[in-house]
Amino acid sequence: MTIVPVMAKDPSPPNPHTHTIVFLHGRGDNAVSLQTASWFDVWDVRDFASLEDLQTEGLREVVPEICDLLAREAAALGGRYDRVVLAGISMGAATGAHVLFNLDILAAAGGRLGAFIGFSGRCPFSGRSLTEMRKTLGLGDAPSHDNVIRKTPMLLEHCVDDPVVTKEWMMSSGF
């Protein structure tokens, strides 16, 4: 079952498709057109650690689908993962972080994405090691290394007046 809605815009002719940006929306952003209000459930936005098992369930469903989407985009670009950028805002950035944590790109395919860009995000299961976070999701094909994370260029941005994910919370979460 596919639960990740995709809205795609191909380049206008005669421009070739040379790069792809996969941008994951935040919670509640245009739920009508994107068909889903959130990537995973959050019990209490004042305490993201509350009932984390709800977050686990949703992430366990969407992370593999987004990894597959990235693989299809790289295949359309001749296997060039370095021409695929993963970006997200708010909950989309949180989801994107776990995609990055569980993405395995072979060295022969560049071993990295073009970039990861996160805006106003947080890291679900913060305070845990990479191994512990992967174990929490329990995805069978998670890599045993951190090569993709180390090699992928990243830009993480946050506004100082975010009312949901405060700057202090984001910084303390290790994101």
Buried (B, 14 or more C-beta within 10 A) or exposed (E): EEEBEEEEEEEEEEEEEEEBBBBBBBBEBEEEEBEBBBBBBBBEEEEBEEEBEEBBEBBBBBBBBBBEBBBEBBEEBEBBBBBBBBBBBBBBBBBBBBBBBBBBBEEEBBBBBBBBBBBBBBBBBBEBEBEEBBEBBEBEEBBEEEBBBEBBEEEBEBEEEBEBBBEEBBEEBEB
